[in-house]
Amino acid sequence: MKIEKKVWPEYFQKILDGKKKYELRLADWECSEGDLLLLKEWNPETKEYTGREIEKTITYILKTNDINFWPKEDVEKYGYQIISFE
């Protein structure tokens, strides 16, 4: 399946440069490993697409609503970090 999503310019460029190899998204849509993610650069100031696009294959999905690694108080105090590695 091919899924289209908007990406703001600062994040799109990091994906294009190969520095950003993850997406943090609200899990309000379905996707599966092997699906194609079509990321379309979106300018939030002009509320228009820039015309730049990049396609990535989904290799791993982690949904967090069932994960309770840390106490709720710590999550509210510190938040989460998403860490990318190679």
Number of C-alpha atoms within 10 A of each C-alpha: 9 12 14 12 12 15 20 16 17 11 14 20 15 12 18 14 10 9 12 15 14 15 13 7 9 7 11 6 7 6 16 12 11 13 14 17 17 17 19 20 22 21 15 12 7 8 8 10 16 13 8 13 17 12 14 15 13 15 11 10 11 8 9 9 7 6 8 9 8 8 8 10 9 10 12 9 8 8 9 9 6 7 8 10 7 3
